[in-house]
Amino acid sequence: MLSVYGIKNCDTVQRALTRLREAGIEHRFHDFKLEGLSAATAQHWIDALGLDTVVNRKGTTWRKLDTATQAGLTAANAATLLAKEPSLVKRPVFERDGKPLSIGFPKGEEEAVLAQLA
C-alpha cells in the first residue's frame, strides 16, 4: 500500500492527498505532527533518495536553525535532526511497501507523479 508522509496543514500535502483520492489511489496518510518521524525512517529516505532531496532548505524551520547546524548537516547526522524537527523534511514523501518512491508534488508535474504512484 502507498504511504504518504507529511503535515496535514501543508498546502502541497493537501493538494497531493486530494489528487490521490480523485485518482482512486488507495493510500495511508502519516502526519508528522501527530505520529512523529523516527530517525531510522529518515535515514532510510536519505539513503534511498539523498540528503538534498529529503531536506527542505527553503522552509521556515531551516531558516530558524543556527548556521553551525546548517553547515554541519551531513547524511550521517541528518536523521536525528529530522526526527526532532520533521518540518525539515520536504513533503509529501511517497513510500510503497517500505520503499521510498519520491518526494514532493510540484505544480505542473502532478500527473507524472500520480502515474508513478498508481
DSSP file (Angstrom, degrees, kcal/mol; ACC not computed):
  #  RESIDUE AA STRUCTURE BP1 BP2  ACC     N-H-->O    O-->H-N    N-H-->O    O-->H-N    TCO  KAPPA ALPHA  PHI   PSI    X-CA   Y-CA   Z-CA
    1    1 A M              0   0    0      0, 0.0    96,-1.4     0, 0.0     2,-0.3   0.000 360.0 360.0 360.0 148.1    0.0    0.0    0.0
    2    2 A L  E     -aB  27  96A   0     24,-0.7    26,-2.1    94,-0.2     2,-0.4  -0.595 360.0-160.1 -76.7 131.8    1.1    3.6   -0.7
    3    3 A S  E     -aB  28  95A   0     92,-3.8    92,-2.6    -2,-0.3     2,-0.5  -0.942   1.1-160.4-112.1 137.9    2.0    5.6    2.4
    4    4 A V  E     -aB  29  94A   0     24,-3.0    26,-3.2    -2,-0.4     2,-0.4  -0.980   7.1-163.9-119.7 123.0    2.1    9.4    2.2
    5    5 A Y  E     +aB  30  93A   0     88,-2.8    88,-2.3    -2,-0.5     2,-0.3  -0.867  36.2  88.6-108.3 139.1    4.1   11.2    4.9
    6    6 A G  E    S-a   31   0A   0     24,-2.2    26,-3.1    -2,-0.4     2,-0.4  -0.978  73.7 -62.3 172.4-158.6    3.7   14.9    5.6
    7    7 A I    >   -     0   0    0     -2,-0.3     3,-2.2    24,-0.2     6,-0.2  -0.989  35.7-138.7-122.6 125.4    1.9   17.6    7.6
    8    8 A K  T 3  S+     0   0    0     -2,-0.4    -1,-0.1     1,-0.3     6,-0.1   0.748 101.5  55.5 -61.7 -24.3   -1.9   17.8    7.0
    9    9 A N  T 3  S+     0   0    0      4,-0.1     2,-0.4     5,-0.0    -1,-0.3   0.527  81.2 108.7 -85.4  -4.5   -1.8   21.6    7.1
   10   10 A C    <>  -     0   0    0     -3,-2.2     4,-2.7     1,-0.1     5,-0.2  -0.584  67.2-142.5 -74.0 127.4    0.8   21.8    4.3
   11   11 A D  H  > S+     0   0    0     -2,-0.4     4,-2.5     1,-0.2     5,-0.2   0.887 100.7  50.7 -58.3 -41.4   -0.8   23.1    1.0
   12   12 A T  H  > S+     0   0    0      2,-0.2     4,-2.4     1,-0.2    -1,-0.2   0.905 111.2  47.9 -65.6 -41.1    1.3   20.7   -1.1
   13   13 A V  H  > S+     0   0    0     -6,-0.2     4,-2.8     2,-0.2     5,-0.2   0.925 111.7  50.1 -64.5 -44.6    0.3   17.7    1.0
   14   14 A Q  H  X S+     0   0    0     -4,-2.7     4,-2.3     1,-0.2    -2,-0.2   0.916 111.3  49.0 -59.9 -43.3   -3.4   18.7    0.9
   15   15 A R  H  X S+     0   0    0     -4,-2.5     4,-2.3    -5,-0.2    -1,-0.2   0.915 112.4  48.2 -62.6 -43.3   -3.2   19.0   -2.9
   16   16 A A  H  X S+     0   0    0     -4,-2.4     4,-2.5     2,-0.2    -2,-0.2   0.923 111.5  49.1 -63.6 -45.0   -1.5   15.6   -3.2
   17   17 A L  H  X S+     0   0    0     -4,-2.8     4,-2.2     1,-0.2    -1,-0.2   0.893 111.3  50.1 -63.4 -39.6   -4.0   13.9   -1.0
   18   18 A T  H  X S+     0   0    0     -4,-2.3     4,-2.6    -5,-0.2    -1,-0.2   0.933 112.0  47.2 -62.5 -46.4   -6.9   15.4   -2.9
   19   19 A R  H  X S+     0   0    0     -4,-2.3     4,-2.0     2,-0.2    -2,-0.2   0.870 110.2  52.9 -66.0 -36.8   -5.4   14.3   -6.2
   20   20 A L  H  <>S+     0   0    0     -4,-2.5     5,-2.5     2,-0.2     4,-0.5   0.930 111.1  46.8 -62.7 -44.8   -4.8   10.7   -4.9
   21   21 A R  H ><5S+     0   0    0     -4,-2.2     3,-1.2     1,-0.2    -2,-0.2   0.934 112.1  50.2 -61.8 -45.9   -8.4   10.5   -3.8
   22   22 A E  H 3<5S+     0   0    0     -4,-2.6    -1,-0.2     1,-0.3    -2,-0.2   0.853 111.2  49.0 -61.3 -34.8   -9.6   11.8   -7.1
   23   23 A A  T 3<5S-     0   0    0     -4,-2.0    -1,-0.3    -5,-0.2    -2,-0.2   0.508 112.9-120.6 -83.1  -4.8   -7.4    9.2   -8.9
   24   24 A G  T < 5 +     0   0    0     -3,-1.2     2,-0.7    -4,-0.5    -3,-0.2   0.770  57.0 156.1  71.8  25.6   -8.7    6.4   -6.7
   25   25 A I      < -     0   0    0     -5,-2.5    -1,-0.2    -6,-0.2     2,-0.1  -0.776  40.5-133.2 -89.7 114.4   -5.2    5.6   -5.5
   26   26 A E        +     0   0    0     -2,-0.7   -24,-0.7    -3,-0.1     2,-0.3  -0.424  40.9 155.8 -67.2 136.3   -5.5    3.9   -2.1
   27   27 A H  E     -a    2   0A   0     -2,-0.1     2,-0.4   -26,-0.1   -24,-0.2  -0.976  39.7-130.8-156.0 165.1   -3.1    5.3    0.5
   28   28 A R  E     -a    3   0A   0    -26,-2.1   -24,-3.0    -2,-0.3     2,-0.5  -0.990  23.9-141.6-122.0 132.9   -2.4    5.8    4.1
   29   29 A F  E     -a    4   0A   0     -2,-0.4     2,-0.6   -26,-0.2   -24,-0.2  -0.833   9.7-164.6-100.2 131.2   -1.5    9.2    5.4
   30   30 A H  E     -a    5   0A   0    -26,-3.2   -24,-2.2    -2,-0.5     2,-0.7  -0.952  10.6-152.9-113.7 110.5    1.1    9.6    8.2
   31   31 A D  E  >> -a    6   0A   0     -2,-0.6     4,-3.5   -26,-0.2     5,-0.6  -0.755   4.7-154.1 -88.6 116.6    1.0   13.0    9.8
   32   32 A F  H  >5S+     0   0    0    -26,-3.1     4,-1.7    -2,-0.7    -1,-0.2   0.865  94.2  55.6 -55.4 -38.2    4.4   14.0   11.2
   33   33 A K  H  45S+     0   0    0    -27,-0.3    -1,-0.2     1,-0.2   -26,-0.1   0.857 120.2  28.7 -67.4 -34.6    2.8   16.3   13.7
   34   34 A L  H  45S+     0   0    0     -3,-0.5    -2,-0.2     2,-0.1    -1,-0.2   0.841 134.6  27.2 -92.9 -38.5    0.6   13.6   15.2
   35   35 A E  H  <5S-     0   0    0     -4,-3.5    -3,-0.2     1,-0.2    -2,-0.2   0.519  95.4-144.6-107.1  -8.1    2.7   10.4   14.6
   36   36 A G     << -     0   0    0     -4,-1.7     2,-0.3    -5,-0.6    -1,-0.2  -0.108  15.8 -94.8  73.7-175.5    6.2   11.7   14.6
   37   37 A L        -     0   0    0     46,-0.4     2,-0.2    -4,-0.1    -1,-0.1  -0.978  28.5-135.6-143.9 126.9    9.1   10.6   12.4
   38   38 A S     >  -     0   0    0     -2,-0.3     4,-2.2     1,-0.1     5,-0.2  -0.533  17.3-127.1 -82.8 151.6   11.7    8.0   13.5
   39   39 A A  H  > S+     0   0    0      1,-0.2     4,-2.6     2,-0.2     5,-0.2   0.851 111.4  57.9 -62.4 -34.4   15.4    8.6   12.9
   40   40 A A  H  > S+     0   0    0      2,-0.2     4,-2.1     1,-0.2    -1,-0.2   0.908 107.2  46.1 -64.0 -42.1   15.5    5.2   11.2
   41   41 A T  H  > S+     0   0    0      2,-0.2     4,-2.2     1,-0.2    -2,-0.2   0.931 112.9  49.9 -65.8 -45.1   12.8    6.2    8.7
   42   42 A A  H  X S+     0   0    0     -4,-2.2     4,-2.4     1,-0.2    -2,-0.2   0.913 111.3  49.0 -59.1 -43.0   14.5    9.5    8.0
   43   43 A Q  H  X S+     0   0    0     -4,-2.6     4,-2.9     1,-0.2    -1,-0.2   0.885 107.5  55.4 -65.2 -37.9   17.9    7.7    7.4
   44   44 A H  H  X S+     0   0    0     -4,-2.1     4,-2.0     2,-0.2    -1,-0.2   0.919 110.0  46.0 -59.3 -44.5   16.2    5.2    5.1
   45   45 A W  H  X>S+     0   0    0     -4,-2.2     4,-3.2     2,-0.2     5,-0.6   0.912 112.5  50.1 -65.3 -42.9   14.9    8.1    3.0
   46   46 A I  H  X5S+     0   0    0     -4,-2.4     4,-1.9     1,-0.2    -2,-0.2   0.927 111.9  48.2 -61.2 -45.1   18.3    9.8    3.0
   47   47 A D  H  <5S+     0   0    0     -4,-2.9    -1,-0.2     1,-0.2    -2,-0.2   0.886 120.2  37.7 -62.0 -39.6   20.0    6.5    1.9
   48   48 A A  H  <5S+     0   0    0     -4,-2.0    -2,-0.2    -5,-0.2    -1,-0.2   0.865 133.7  18.8 -82.1 -38.0   17.5    5.9   -0.9
   49   49 A L  H  <5S-     0   0    0     -4,-3.2     4,-0.2    -5,-0.2    -3,-0.2   0.591 107.1-106.9-114.9 -15.4   16.9    9.4   -2.2
   50   50 A G     X< -     0   0    0     -4,-1.9     4,-1.6    -5,-0.6     3,-0.4   0.124  26.3 -91.5  97.6 146.6   19.8   11.6   -1.0
   51   51 A L  H  > S+     0   0    0      1,-0.2     4,-2.6     2,-0.2     3,-0.2   0.904 122.3  52.4 -58.8 -46.3   20.1   14.2    1.6
   52   52 A D  H  4 S+     0   0    0      1,-0.2    -1,-0.2     2,-0.2     5,-0.2   0.789 109.3  50.6 -66.5 -26.5   19.4   17.2   -0.7
   53   53 A T  H  4 S+     0   0    0     -3,-0.4    -1,-0.2    -4,-0.2    -2,-0.2   0.848 116.1  41.0 -75.1 -34.5   16.2   15.5   -1.9
   54   54 A V  H  < S+     0   0    0     -4,-1.6    36,-3.0    -3,-0.2     2,-0.4   0.871 100.4  75.7 -84.2 -39.3   14.9   14.9    1.7
   55   55 A V  B  <  -D   89   0B   0     -4,-2.6     2,-1.0    34,-0.2    34,-0.2  -0.625  69.3-144.0 -86.8 128.9   15.9   18.1    3.5
   56   56 A N        +     0   0    0     32,-3.9     3,-0.4    -2,-0.4     6,-0.3  -0.786  23.3 173.0 -89.3 100.6   13.8   21.2    2.9
   57   57 A R  S    S+     0   0    0     -2,-1.0    -1,-0.1    -5,-0.2    32,-0.0   0.351  71.5  62.2 -90.6   5.5   16.4   24.1    3.0
   58   58 A K  S    S+     0   0    0      4,-0.0    -1,-0.2     5,-0.0    -2,-0.0   0.564  84.7  95.2-104.1 -12.1   13.8   26.7    1.9
   59   59 A G  S  > S-     0   0    0     -3,-0.4     4,-1.9    29,-0.1     5,-0.1  -0.207  84.4-107.5 -84.4 170.6   11.4   26.5    4.8
   60   60 A T  H  > S+     0   0    0      1,-0.2     4,-1.6     2,-0.2     5,-0.1   0.869 116.3  57.7 -60.9 -41.0   11.0   28.5    8.0
   61   61 A T  H  > S+     0   0    0      1,-0.2     4,-0.6     2,-0.2    -1,-0.2   0.902 107.0  48.6 -61.6 -40.7   12.3   25.6   10.2
   62   62 A W  H >4 S+     0   0    0     -6,-0.3     3,-1.2     1,-0.2    -1,-0.2   0.928 109.8  51.6 -63.1 -45.0   15.6   25.5    8.2
   63   63 A R  H 3< S+     0   0    0     -4,-1.9    -1,-0.2     1,-0.3    -2,-0.2   0.772 104.8  57.7 -65.2 -25.2   16.0   29.3    8.5
   64   64 A K  H 3< S+     0   0    0     -4,-1.6    -1,-0.3    -5,-0.1    -2,-0.2   0.664  86.4  98.0 -79.2 -16.0   15.5   29.1   12.3
   65   65 A L  S << S-     0   0    0     -3,-1.2     2,-0.0    -4,-0.6    -3,-0.0  -0.415  85.6-105.6 -69.8 147.5   18.4   26.7   12.7
   66   66 A D     >  -     0   0    0      1,-0.1     4,-2.2    -2,-0.1     3,-0.4  -0.370  30.0-112.1 -69.5 156.9   21.7   28.2   13.7
   67   67 A T  H  > S+     0   0    0      1,-0.2     4,-2.8     2,-0.2     5,-0.2   0.806 115.5  58.2 -63.3 -30.8   24.3   28.5   11.0
   68   68 A A  H  > S+     0   0    0      2,-0.2     4,-1.9     1,-0.2    -1,-0.2   0.907 108.0  46.3 -65.8 -40.8   26.6   25.9   12.6
   69   69 A T  H  4 S+     0   0    0     -3,-0.4     4,-0.5     2,-0.2    -2,-0.2   0.923 114.2  48.3 -66.3 -44.0   23.8   23.3   12.5
   70   70 A Q  H >< S+     0   0    0     -4,-2.2     3,-1.0     1,-0.2    -2,-0.2   0.944 115.1  44.1 -60.0 -48.7   23.0   24.2    8.9
   71   71 A A  H 3< S+     0   0    0     -4,-2.8    -1,-0.2     1,-0.2    -2,-0.2   0.815 114.0  50.7 -67.9 -31.1   26.7   24.0    7.8
   72   72 A G  T 3< S+     0   0    0     -4,-1.9     2,-0.3    -5,-0.2    -1,-0.2   0.406  78.3 123.0 -90.1   3.2   27.3   20.8    9.7
   73   73 A L    <   +     0   0    0     -3,-1.0     2,-0.3    -4,-0.5    -3,-0.0  -0.509  34.4 164.0 -72.2 125.1   24.4   18.8    8.3
   74   74 A T    >>  -     0   0    0     -2,-0.3     4,-1.9     1,-0.0     3,-0.6  -0.854  54.1-103.1-132.5 168.0   25.5   15.6    6.6
   75   75 A A  T 34 S+     0   0    0     -2,-0.3     4,-0.4     1,-0.2   -28,-0.1   0.776 121.1  56.3 -61.5 -25.2   23.9   12.4    5.5
   76   76 A A  T 34 S+     0   0    0      1,-0.2    -1,-0.2     2,-0.1    -3,-0.1   0.794 119.7  25.3 -78.9 -28.7   25.4   10.8    8.6
   77   77 A N  T <> S+     0   0    0     -3,-0.6     4,-1.0    -5,-0.1     3,-0.4   0.499  98.1  86.9-114.3  -4.6   23.8   13.1   11.2
   78   78 A A  H  X S+     0   0    0     -4,-1.9     4,-2.8     1,-0.2     5,-0.2   0.836  76.5  67.2 -68.5 -33.8   20.7   14.4    9.5
   79   79 A A  H  > S+     0   0    0     -4,-0.4     4,-2.1     1,-0.2    -1,-0.2   0.875  99.4  50.8 -58.8 -39.5   18.3   11.7   10.5
   80   80 A T  H  > S+     0   0    0     -3,-0.4     4,-1.6     2,-0.2    -1,-0.2   0.919 112.6  46.4 -63.9 -43.1   18.5   12.6   14.2
   81   81 A L  H  X S+     0   0    0     -4,-1.0     4,-2.8     1,-0.2    -2,-0.2   0.906 111.5  51.4 -66.1 -41.6   17.7   16.2   13.4
   82   82 A L  H  < S+     0   0    0     -4,-2.8    -1,-0.2     1,-0.2     6,-0.2   0.863 108.3  51.9 -65.0 -35.4   14.8   15.3   11.0
   83   83 A A  H  < S+     0   0    0     -4,-2.1   -46,-0.4    -5,-0.2    -1,-0.2   0.872 115.3  42.2 -66.4 -35.8   13.3   13.1   13.7
   84   84 A K  H  < S+     0   0    0     -4,-1.6    -2,-0.2     1,-0.2    -1,-0.2   0.849 130.3  26.5 -76.7 -36.1   13.5   16.0   16.1
   85   85 A E    ><  +     0   0    0     -4,-2.8     3,-2.4    -5,-0.1    -1,-0.2  -0.655  66.6 171.8-128.0  73.2   12.3   18.6   13.5
   86   86 A P  G >  S+     0   0    0      0, 0.0     3,-1.8     0, 0.0    -1,-0.1   0.671  71.1  77.3 -63.1 -14.4   10.1   16.7   10.9
   87   87 A S  G 3  S+     0   0    0      1,-0.3   -26,-0.2    -3,-0.1   -25,-0.2   0.645  81.5  70.7 -67.0 -11.9    9.1   20.0    9.4
   88   88 A L  G <  S+     0   0    0     -3,-2.4   -32,-3.9    -6,-0.2     2,-0.4   0.589  78.9  96.3 -77.7 -10.3   12.6   20.0    7.8
   89   89 A V  B <  S-D   55   0B   0     -3,-1.8   -34,-0.2   -34,-0.2   -35,-0.1  -0.656  83.0-119.0 -82.6 132.1   11.5   17.1    5.5
   90   90 A K        -     0   0    0    -36,-3.0    14,-0.1    -2,-0.4    -2,-0.1  -0.414  52.3 -88.9 -62.4 147.5   10.3   18.1    2.0
   91   91 A R  S    S+     0   0    0     12,-0.1    14,-0.4     1,-0.1   -85,-0.1  -0.913  86.9  19.1-135.6 156.4    6.7   17.0    1.6
   92   92 A P        -     0   0    0      0, 0.0    12,-3.1     0, 0.0     2,-0.5   0.672  63.6-161.8 -78.5 159.7    4.9   14.9    0.8
   93   93 A V  E     -BC   5 103A   0    -88,-2.3   -88,-2.8    10,-0.2     2,-0.5  -0.919   7.8-154.4-103.0 128.5    7.1   11.7    0.9
   94   94 A F  E     +BC   4 102A   0      8,-3.0     7,-3.2    -2,-0.5     8,-1.2  -0.900  18.5 171.4-107.3 130.5    5.6    8.8   -1.0
   95   95 A E  E     -BC   3 100A   0    -92,-2.6   -92,-3.8    -2,-0.5     2,-0.5  -0.999  16.6-161.7-139.6 137.6    6.5    5.3    0.0
   96   96 A R  E >  S-BC   2  99A   0      3,-2.5     3,-2.0    -2,-0.4   -94,-0.2  -0.980  77.1 -19.5-124.4 123.1    5.2    1.9   -1.1
   97   97 A D  T 3  S-     0   0    0    -96,-1.4    -1,-0.1    -2,-0.5   -95,-0.1   0.872 129.4 -49.1  51.5  42.4    5.8   -1.2    1.0
   98   98 A G  T 3  S+     0   0    0      1,-0.2    -1,-0.3    -3,-0.0   -96,-0.0   0.461 114.2 116.8  81.5   1.0    8.7    0.4    2.8
   99   99 A K  E <   -C   96   0A   0     -3,-2.0    -3,-2.5   -51,-0.0    -1,-0.2  -0.908  65.7-129.1-106.7 118.8   10.4    1.6   -0.4
  100  100 A P  E     +C   95   0A   0      0, 0.0    -5,-0.3     0, 0.0     3,-0.1  -0.459  28.8 176.6 -64.5 130.3   10.7    5.4   -0.8
  101  101 A L  E     -     0   0A   0     -7,-3.2     2,-0.3     1,-0.4    -6,-0.2   0.850  53.5 -33.0-101.2 -50.9    9.4    6.4   -4.2
  102  102 A S  E     -C   94   0A   0     -8,-1.2    -8,-3.0   -49,-0.0     2,-0.4  -0.983  45.3-130.5-165.1 167.9    9.6   10.2   -4.4
  103  103 A I  E     +C   93   0A   0     -2,-0.3   -10,-0.2   -10,-0.2   -12,-0.1  -0.997  64.9  22.9-132.1 135.6    9.3   13.4   -2.5
  104  104 A G        -     0   0    0    -12,-3.1   -10,-0.1    -2,-0.4   -14,-0.0  -0.091  55.7-129.1  99.4 162.6    7.3   16.4   -3.5
  105  105 A F        -     0   0    0    -14,-0.4     5,-0.1    -2,-0.1    -1,-0.1  -0.502  32.4-164.4-146.9  67.8    4.2   17.2   -5.6
  106  106 A P    >   -     0   0    0      0, 0.0     3,-2.1     0, 0.0     4,-0.3  -0.266  26.9-106.5 -65.9 139.8    5.3   20.0   -7.8
  107  107 A K  T 3  S+     0   0    0      1,-0.3   -95,-0.0     2,-0.2    -2,-0.0  -0.385 109.0  26.8 -60.0 138.4    2.7   22.0   -9.7
  108  108 A G  T 3  S+     0   0    0     -3,-0.1    -1,-0.3    -2,-0.1     4,-0.1   0.226 116.5  64.8  89.9 -14.3    2.8   21.1  -13.4
  109  109 A E    <>  +     0   0    0     -3,-2.1     4,-2.2     2,-0.1     5,-0.2   0.241  64.6 107.7-120.1  10.3    4.2   17.7  -12.6
  110  110 A E  H  > S+     0   0    0     -4,-0.3     4,-2.9     1,-0.2     5,-0.2   0.893  77.8  52.0 -58.7 -43.0    1.2   16.2  -10.7
  111  111 A E  H  > S+     0   0    0      1,-0.2     4,-2.3     2,-0.2    -1,-0.2   0.897 109.7  49.4 -63.4 -40.0    0.1   13.9  -13.5
  112  112 A A  H  > S+     0   0    0      2,-0.2     4,-1.7     1,-0.2    -1,-0.2   0.906 112.7  47.4 -65.1 -41.2    3.6   12.4  -13.8
  113  113 A V  H  X S+     0   0    0     -4,-2.2     4,-1.7     2,-0.2    -2,-0.2   0.930 112.1  49.8 -65.6 -44.7    3.8   11.8  -10.0
  114  114 A L  H  X S+     0   0    0     -4,-2.9     4,-1.7     1,-0.2    -2,-0.2   0.892 108.3  53.2 -61.2 -39.8    0.4   10.2  -10.0
  115  115 A A  H  < S+     0   0    0     -4,-2.3    -1,-0.2     1,-0.2    -2,-0.2   0.879 108.8  49.9 -62.7 -37.3    1.3    7.9  -12.8
  116  116 A Q  H  < S+     0   0    0     -4,-1.7    -1,-0.2     1,-0.2    -2,-0.2   0.838 114.6  44.7 -67.7 -32.7    4.4    6.8  -10.9
  117  117 A L  H  <        0   0    0     -4,-1.7    -2,-0.2     1,-0.2    -1,-0.2   0.688 360.0 360.0 -87.5 -19.9    2.2    6.1   -7.8
  118  118 A A     <        0   0    0     -4,-1.7    -1,-0.2    -5,-0.2    -2,-0.1   0.491 360.0 360.0 -67.1 360.0   -0.7    4.3   -9.5
